[in-house]
Amino acid sequence: PPASPSSLAASASSSSASSAPPSWSEIEKSLGPSYLEPRPSSIDSVLDPSTPSFSTDRPTLFRERHGWCPYSERVWLALEAKGVPYDEVRIDNTGGG
């Protein structure tokens, strides 16, 4: 499992008391394998209005770009918590002003 922020802080404080802070490679190793996995592709439909290409092997989450939709935020949190690979298209649902 990835290291918690408190364990990283404890590691940093103990190493700084003895010598130097941990190197970037030491920190990267402490994050575990999930850090090395590719992140989902994320498209902002307002900044890139072209039609995105959708993956055929993983779900695409259409998510409100400002985080105002509790339903899409809940789905996003579930996908992240379960480690399900997905792609993301952020949309503007304010009506285009």
N, CA, C and O atoms as a GROMACS GRO file, in nm:
protein
  388
    1PRO      N    1   0.082  -0.120   0.000
    1PRO     CA    2   0.000   0.000   0.000
    1PRO      C    3   0.086   0.126   0.000
    1PRO      O    4   0.198   0.125   0.051
    2PRO      N    5   0.035   0.232  -0.057
    2PRO     CA    6   0.112   0.358  -0.058
    2PRO      C    7   0.136   0.409   0.082
    2PRO      O    8   0.058   0.383   0.174
    3ALA      N    9   0.243   0.482   0.097
    3ALA     CA   10   0.277   0.540   0.226
    3ALA      C   11   0.181   0.653   0.259
    3ALA      O   12   0.142   0.730   0.171
    4SER      N   13   0.144   0.663   0.383
    4SER     CA   14   0.056   0.772   0.424
    4SER      C   15   0.138   0.900   0.439
    4SER      O   16   0.259   0.894   0.460
    5PRO      N   17   0.071   1.015   0.429
    5PRO     CA   18   0.145   1.141   0.448
    5PRO      C   19   0.216   1.148   0.582
    5PRO      O   20   0.325   1.204   0.592
    6SER      N   21   0.154   1.090   0.687
    6SER     CA   22   0.218   1.096   0.818
    6SER      C   23   0.343   1.009   0.822
    6SER      O   24   0.441   1.045   0.888
    7SER      N   25   0.340   0.893   0.751
    7SER     CA   26   0.461   0.810   0.751
    7SER      C   27   0.572   0.876   0.670
    7SER      O   28   0.690   0.862   0.704
    8LEU      N   29   0.535   0.947   0.562
    8LEU     CA   30   0.635   1.020   0.486
    8LEU      C   31   0.695   1.133   0.571
    8LEU      O   32   0.816   1.156   0.568
    9ALA      N   33   0.609   1.201   0.646
    9ALA     CA   34   0.657   1.309   0.733
    9ALA      C   35   0.747   1.253   0.841
    9ALA      O   36   0.851   1.312   0.874
   10ALA      N   37   0.709   1.139   0.899
   10ALA     CA   38   0.792   1.077   1.003
   10ALA      C   39   0.925   1.034   0.944
   10ALA      O   40   1.030   1.049   1.007
   11SER      N   41   0.920   0.979   0.822
   11SER     CA   42   1.043   0.938   0.756
   11SER      C   43   1.133   1.058   0.730
   11SER      O   44   1.254   1.053   0.751
   12ALA      N   45   1.072   1.167   0.684
   12ALA     CA   46   1.149   1.288   0.656
   12ALA      C   47   1.207   1.347   0.784
   12ALA      O   48   1.322   1.391   0.785
   13SER      N   49   1.127   1.348   0.892
   13SER     CA   50   1.178   1.408   1.015
   13SER      C   51   1.287   1.322   1.078
   13SER      O   52   1.383   1.375   1.134
   14SER      N   53   1.273   1.189   1.069
   14SER     CA   54   1.376   1.105   1.127
   14SER      C   55   1.504   1.111   1.045
   14SER      O   56   1.614   1.106   1.100
   15SER      N   57   1.490   1.121   0.911
   15SER     CA   58   1.610   1.127   0.830
   15SER      C   59   1.675   1.264   0.839
   15SER      O   60   1.798   1.276   0.829
   16SER      N   61   1.594   1.370   0.860
   16SER     CA   62   1.655   1.502   0.871
   16SER      C   63   1.726   1.518   1.006
   16SER      O   64   1.823   1.593   1.017
   17ALA      N   65   1.677   1.446   1.107
   17ALA     CA   66   1.743   1.453   1.237
   17ALA      C   67   1.877   1.381   1.231
   17ALA      O   68   1.973   1.421   1.298
   18SER      N   69   1.884   1.274   1.148
   18SER     CA   70   2.009   1.198   1.142
   18SER      C   71   2.102   1.248   1.033
   18SER      O   72   2.224   1.253   1.053
   19SER      N   73   2.048   1.284   0.917
   19SER     CA   74   2.137   1.330   0.810
   19SER      C   75   2.063   1.423   0.714
   19SER      O   76   2.051   1.543   0.740
   20ALA      N   77   2.014   1.368   0.603
   20ALA     CA   78   1.952   1.451   0.500
   20ALA      C   79   1.810   1.403   0.473
   20ALA      O   80   1.775   1.290   0.507
   21PRO      N   81   1.728   1.487   0.412
   21PRO     CA   82   1.592   1.443   0.377
   21PRO      C   83   1.597   1.331   0.273
   21PRO      O   84   1.699   1.315   0.205
   22PRO      N   85   1.488   1.254   0.260
   22PRO     CA   86   1.489   1.144   0.163
   22PRO      C   87   1.501   1.198   0.020
   22PRO      O   88   1.455   1.308  -0.010
   23SER      N   89   1.562   1.118  -0.064
   23SER     CA   90   1.576   1.159  -0.205
   23SER      C   91   1.443   1.138  -0.276
   23SER      O   92   1.353   1.072  -0.224
   24TRP      N   93   1.431   1.196  -0.396
   24TRP     CA   94   1.308   1.179  -0.473
   24TRP      C   95   1.284   1.032  -0.505
   24TRP      O   96   1.170   0.986  -0.502
   25SER      N   97   1.390   0.957  -0.535
   25SER     CA   98   1.372   0.815  -0.567
   25SER      C   99   1.326   0.737  -0.444
   25SER      O  100   1.248   0.643  -0.457
   26GLU      N  101   1.372   0.774  -0.324
   26GLU     CA  102   1.325   0.708  -0.202
   26GLU      C  103   1.176   0.738  -0.179
   26GLU      O  104   1.100   0.650  -0.140
   27ILE      N  105   1.137   0.862  -0.203
   27ILE     CA  106   0.996   0.898  -0.188
   27ILE      C  107   0.911   0.824  -0.290
   27ILE      O  108   0.803   0.774  -0.256
   28GLU      N  109   0.958   0.816  -0.414
   28GLU     CA  110   0.885   0.746  -0.519
   28GLU      C  111   0.867   0.599  -0.484
   28GLU      O  112   0.759   0.544  -0.505
   29LYS      N  113   0.971   0.534  -0.431
   29LYS     CA  114   0.962   0.394  -0.392
   29LYS      C  115   0.861   0.375  -0.279
   29LYS      O  116   0.794   0.272  -0.273
   30SER      N  117   0.850   0.472  -0.189
   30SER     CA  118   0.758   0.458  -0.076
   30SER      C  119   0.612   0.475  -0.117
   30SER      O  120   0.522   0.439  -0.041
   31LEU      N  121   0.587   0.528  -0.237
   31LEU     CA  122   0.449   0.549  -0.281
   31LEU      C  123   0.382   0.422  -0.330
   31LEU      O  124   0.260   0.416  -0.337
   32GLY      N  125   0.457   0.321  -0.365
   32GLY     CA  126   0.400   0.195  -0.408
   32GLY      C  127   0.369   0.193  -0.557
   32GLY      O  128   0.390   0.292  -0.626
   33PRO      N  129   0.318   0.079  -0.605
   33PRO     CA  130   0.299   0.062  -0.748
   33PRO      C  131   0.189   0.149  -0.809
   33PRO      O  132   0.195   0.178  -0.928
   34SER      N  133   0.089   0.192  -0.732
   34SER     CA  134  -0.019   0.271  -0.789
   34SER      C  135   0.031   0.404  -0.843
   34SER      O  136  -0.030   0.460  -0.934
   35TYR      N  137   0.140   0.455  -0.788
   35TYR     CA  138   0.198   0.580  -0.835
   35TYR      C  139   0.252   0.566  -0.977
   35TYR      O  140   0.251   0.662  -1.054
   36LEU      N  141   0.298   0.446  -1.011
   36LEU     CA  142   0.360   0.423  -1.140
   36LEU      C  143   0.259   0.390  -1.250
   36LEU      O  144   0.295   0.389  -1.368
   37GLU      N  145   0.134   0.362  -1.214
   37GLU     CA  146   0.033   0.328  -1.313
   37GLU      C  147  -0.006   0.452  -1.393
   37GLU      O  148  -0.004   0.564  -1.340
   38PRO      N  149  -0.040   0.433  -1.520
   38PRO     CA  150  -0.080   0.550  -1.600
   38PRO      C  151  -0.208   0.612  -1.546
   38PRO      O  152  -0.301   0.541  -1.506
   39ARG      N  153  -0.213   0.742  -1.546
   39ARG     CA  154  -0.331   0.815  -1.500
   39ARG      C  155  -0.436   0.816  -1.610
   39ARG      O  156  -0.401   0.799  -1.727
   40PRO      N  157  -0.562   0.834  -1.575
   40PRO     CA  158  -0.665   0.839  -1.679
   40PRO      C  159  -0.646   0.960  -1.770
   40PRO      O  160  -0.598   1.066  -1.726
   41SER      N  161  -0.683   0.943  -1.896
   41SER     CA  162  -0.677   1.061  -1.982
   41SER      C  163  -0.791   1.153  -1.941
   41SER      O  164  -0.902   1.107  -1.914
   42SER      N  165  -0.763   1.280  -1.935
   42SER     CA  166  -0.861   1.377  -1.888
   42SER      C  167  -0.873   1.488  -1.992
   42SER      O  168  -0.775   1.556  -2.023
   43ILE      N  169  -0.993   1.507  -2.045
   43ILE     CA  170  -1.018   1.606  -2.148
   43ILE      C  171  -1.114   1.709  -2.092
   43ILE      O  172  -1.217   1.674  -2.035
   44ASP      N  173  -1.082   1.836  -2.107
   44ASP     CA  174  -1.172   1.944  -2.067
   44ASP      C  175  -1.246   1.988  -2.193
   44ASP      O  176  -1.186   2.047  -2.283
   45SER      N  177  -1.376   1.960  -2.199
   45SER     CA  178  -1.452   1.986  -2.321
   45SER      C  179  -1.468   2.134  -2.351
   45SER      O  180  -1.501   2.170  -2.464
   46VAL      N  181  -1.445   2.221  -2.253
   46VAL     CA  182  -1.452   2.365  -2.279
   46VAL      C  183  -1.323   2.412  -2.346
   46VAL      O  184  -1.326   2.492  -2.439
   47LEU      N  185  -1.210   2.361  -2.297
   47LEU     CA  186  -1.081   2.400  -2.353
   47LEU      C  187  -1.050   2.327  -2.483
   47LEU      O  188  -0.977   2.379  -2.568
   48ASP      N  189  -1.106   2.206  -2.500
   48ASP     CA  190  -1.085   2.128  -2.622
   48ASP      C  191  -1.222   2.081  -2.670
   48ASP      O  192  -1.265   1.972  -2.634
   49PRO      N  193  -1.292   2.162  -2.753
   49PRO     CA  194  -1.428   2.129  -2.793
   49PRO      C  195  -1.439   2.020  -2.899
   49PRO      O  196  -1.550   1.985  -2.939
   50SER      N  197  -1.327   1.964  -2.946
   50SER     CA  198  -1.334   1.858  -3.046
   50SER      C  199  -1.391   1.731  -2.983
   50SER      O  200  -1.389   1.715  -2.861
   51THR      N  201  -1.441   1.643  -3.066
   51THR     CA  202  -1.497   1.518  -3.017
   51THR      C  203  -1.384   1.428  -2.971
   51THR      O  204  -1.293   1.397  -3.049
   52PRO      N  205  -1.387   1.385  -2.845
   52PRO     CA  206  -1.278   1.300  -2.794
   52PRO      C  207  -1.288   1.159  -2.849
   52PRO      O  208  -1.396   1.114  -2.888
   53SER      N  209  -1.176   1.089  -2.851
   53SER     CA  210  -1.179   0.947  -2.886
   53SER      C  211  -1.200   0.869  -2.756
   53SER      O  212  -1.131   0.891  -2.657
   54PHE      N  213  -1.294   0.779  -2.758
   54PHE     CA  214  -1.330   0.704  -2.639
   54PHE      C  215  -1.262   0.568  -2.638
   54PHE      O  216  -1.248   0.503  -2.742
   55SER      N  217  -1.220   0.527  -2.522
   55SER     CA  218  -1.156   0.398  -2.504
   55SER      C  219  -1.260   0.288  -2.519
   55SER      O  220  -1.375   0.305  -2.481
   56THR      N  221  -1.219   0.176  -2.575
   56THR     CA  222  -1.310   0.062  -2.586
   56THR      C  223  -1.289  -0.038  -2.473
   56THR      O  224  -1.368  -0.130  -2.456
   57ASP      N  225  -1.182  -0.020  -2.395
   57ASP     CA  226  -1.153  -0.117  -2.290
   57ASP      C  227  -1.170  -0.065  -2.148
   57ASP      O  228  -1.144  -0.137  -2.052
   58ARG      N  229  -1.214   0.061  -2.134
   58ARG     CA  230  -1.239   0.113  -2.000
   58ARG      C  231  -1.348   0.219  -2.007
   58ARG      O  232  -1.370   0.280  -2.112
   59PRO      N  233  -1.417   0.242  -1.894
   59PRO     CA  234  -1.528   0.338  -1.895
   59PRO      C  235  -1.480   0.482  -1.910
   59PRO      O  236  -1.366   0.516  -1.876
   60THR      N  237  -1.569   0.566  -1.960
   60THR     CA  238  -1.543   0.709  -1.969
   60THR      C  239  -1.636   0.780  -1.874
   60THR      O  240  -1.758   0.765  -1.882
   61LEU      N  241  -1.580   0.857  -1.784
   61LEU     CA  242  -1.658   0.934  -1.686
   61LEU      C  243  -1.676   1.076  -1.739
   61LEU      O  244  -1.577   1.146  -1.762
   62PHE      N  245  -1.800   1.118  -1.756
   62PHE     CA  246  -1.830   1.257  -1.791
   62PHE      C  247  -1.853   1.328  -1.659
   62PHE      O  248  -1.951   1.300  -1.589
   63ARG      N  249  -1.764   1.419  -1.626
   63ARG     CA  250  -1.762   1.479  -1.492
   63ARG      C  251  -1.772   1.630  -1.504
   63ARG      O  252  -1.709   1.690  -1.591
   64GLU      N  253  -1.851   1.692  -1.418
   64GLU     CA  254  -1.865   1.838  -1.418
   64GLU      C  255  -1.730   1.899  -1.385
   64GLU      O  256  -1.667   1.861  -1.287
   65ARG      N  257  -1.686   1.992  -1.466
   65ARG     CA  258  -1.548   2.040  -1.458
   65ARG      C  259  -1.515   2.121  -1.333
   65ARG      O  260  -1.398   2.136  -1.299
   66HIS      N  261  -1.615   2.173  -1.263
   66HIS     CA  262  -1.589   2.252  -1.142
   66HIS      C  263  -1.614   2.175  -1.013
   66HIS      O  264  -1.592   2.227  -0.904
   67GLY      N  265  -1.658   2.052  -1.025
   67GLY     CA  266  -1.684   1.971  -0.906
   67GLY      C  267  -1.815   2.002  -0.838
   67GLY      O  268  -1.831   1.973  -0.720
   68TRP      N  269  -1.909   2.062  -0.911
   68TRP     CA  270  -2.037   2.100  -0.849
   68TRP      C  271  -2.142   1.990  -0.854
   68TRP      O  272  -2.248   2.004  -0.792
   69CYS      N  273  -2.116   1.883  -0.926
   69CYS     CA  274  -2.214   1.775  -0.937
   69CYS      C  275  -2.180   1.664  -0.839
   69CYS      O  276  -2.080   1.594  -0.858
   70PRO      N  277  -2.259   1.647  -0.735
   70PRO     CA  278  -2.226   1.545  -0.635
   70PRO      C  279  -2.235   1.403  -0.691
   70PRO      O  280  -2.171   1.312  -0.638
   71TYR      N  281  -2.314   1.383  -0.796
   71TYR     CA  282  -2.330   1.248  -0.852
   71TYR      C  283  -2.205   1.206  -0.927
   71TYR      O  284  -2.155   1.095  -0.908
   72SER      N  285  -2.153   1.294  -1.012
   72SER     CA  286  -2.031   1.258  -1.084
   72SER      C  287  -1.910   1.253  -0.989
   72SER      O  288  -1.818   1.174  -1.010
   73GLU      N  289  -1.911   1.336  -0.886
   73GLU     CA  290  -1.802   1.332  -0.788
   73GLU      C  291  -1.804   1.199  -0.712
   73GLU      O  292  -1.698   1.144  -0.681
   74ARG      N  293  -1.922   1.150  -0.681
   74ARG     CA  294  -1.932   1.023  -0.610
   74ARG      C  295  -1.881   0.907  -0.696
   74ARG      O  296  -1.811   0.819  -0.648
   75VAL      N  297  -1.918   0.909  -0.825
   75VAL     CA  298  -1.869   0.805  -0.916
   75VAL      C  299  -1.717   0.814  -0.929
   75VAL      O  300  -1.648   0.712  -0.927
   76TRP      N  301  -1.666   0.937  -0.943
   76TRP     CA  302  -1.521   0.957  -0.953
   76TRP      C  303  -1.450   0.901  -0.830
   76TRP      O  304  -1.349   0.831  -0.843
   77LEU      N  305  -1.501   0.932  -0.711
   77LEU     CA  306  -1.439   0.882  -0.588
   77LEU      C  307  -1.443   0.729  -0.581
   77LEU      O  308  -1.347   0.666  -0.537
   78ALA      N  309  -1.554   0.669  -0.625
   78ALA     CA  310  -1.564   0.522  -0.624
   78ALA      C  311  -1.463   0.460  -0.721
   78ALA      O  312  -1.398   0.362  -0.687
   79LEU      N  313  -1.450   0.518  -0.840
   79LEU     CA  314  -1.351   0.466  -0.937
   79LEU      C  315  -1.210   0.476  -0.881
   79LEU      O  316  -1.131   0.382  -0.894
   80GLU      N  317  -1.178   0.589  -0.819
   80GLU     CA  318  -1.045   0.607  -0.760
   80GLU      C  319  -1.022   0.510  -0.644
   80GLU      O  320  -0.916   0.450  -0.634
   81ALA      N  321  -1.122   0.496  -0.557
   81ALA     CA  322  -1.106   0.409  -0.439
   81ALA      C  323  -1.092   0.262  -0.479
   81ALA      O  324  -1.017   0.188  -0.416
   82LYS      N  325  -1.162   0.221  -0.584
   82LYS     CA  326  -1.158   0.082  -0.628
   82LYS      C  327  -1.043   0.054  -0.724
   82LYS      O  328  -1.016  -0.062  -0.756
   83GLY      N  329  -0.976   0.160  -0.770
   83GLY     CA  330  -0.864   0.141  -0.862
   83GLY      C  331  -0.907   0.102  -1.002
   83GLY      O  332  -0.832   0.036  -1.073
   84VAL      N  333  -1.028   0.140  -1.042
   84VAL     CA  334  -1.078   0.108  -1.175
   84VAL      C  335  -1.018   0.205  -1.276
   84VAL      O  336  -1.030   0.326  -1.258
   85PRO      N  337  -0.953   0.154  -1.380
   85PRO     CA  338  -0.899   0.246  -1.482
   85PRO      C  339  -1.014   0.309  -1.562
   85PRO      O  340  -1.108   0.239  -1.600
   86TYR      N  341  -1.005   0.436  -1.589
   86TYR     CA  342  -1.111   0.507  -1.660
   86TYR      C  343  -1.052   0.626  -1.733
   86TYR      O  344  -0.940   0.669  -1.705
   87ASP      N  345  -1.129   0.680  -1.826
   87ASP     CA  346  -1.096   0.806  -1.891
   87ASP      C  347  -1.198   0.908  -1.844
   87ASP      O  348  -1.306   0.872  -1.797
   88GLU      N  349  -1.164   1.036  -1.857
   88GLU     CA  350  -1.249   1.140  -1.802
   88GLU      C  351  -1.267   1.252  -1.904
   88GLU      O  352  -1.171   1.299  -1.965
   89VAL      N  353  -1.392   1.294  -1.921
   89VAL     CA  354  -1.423   1.412  -2.000
   89VAL      C  355  -1.492   1.509  -1.906
   89VAL      O  356  -1.600   1.480  -1.855
   90ARG      N  357  -1.429   1.623  -1.883
   90ARG     CA  358  -1.487   1.724  -1.795
   90ARG      C  359  -1.577   1.814  -1.878
   90ARG      O  360  -1.536   1.868  -1.981
   91ILE      N  361  -1.699   1.830  -1.832
   91ILE     CA  362  -1.798   1.907  -1.907
   91ILE      C  363  -1.842   2.029  -1.825
   91ILE      O  364  -1.825   2.033  -1.703
   92ASP      N  365  -1.897   2.127  -1.894
   92ASP     CA  366  -1.951   2.246  -1.829
   92ASP      C  367  -2.103   2.234  -1.834
   92ASP      O  368  -2.163   2.244  -1.941
   93ASN      N  369  -2.165   2.215  -1.719
   93ASN     CA  370  -2.311   2.200  -1.719
   93ASN      C  371  -2.381   2.326  -1.666
   93ASN      O  372  -2.492   2.318  -1.614
   94THR      N  373  -2.315   2.441  -1.681
   94THR     CA  374  -2.377   2.566  -1.634
   94THR      C  375  -2.461   2.631  -1.744
   94THR      O  376  -2.518   2.738  -1.723
   95GLY      N  377  -2.469   2.567  -1.859
   95GLY     CA  378  -2.553   2.621  -1.965
   95GLY      C  379  -2.479   2.709  -2.064
   95GLY      O  380  -2.541   2.766  -2.153
   96GLY      N  381  -2.351   2.721  -2.051
   96GLY     CA  382  -2.272   2.796  -2.147
   96GLY      C  383  -2.287   2.946  -2.137
   96GLY      O  384  -2.248   3.019  -2.229
   97GLY      N  385  -2.343   2.995  -2.027
   97GLY     CA  386  -2.349   3.132  -1.988
   97GLY      C  387  -2.391   3.232  -2.082
   97GLY      O  388  -2.397   3.351  -2.048
   0.00000   0.00000   0.00000
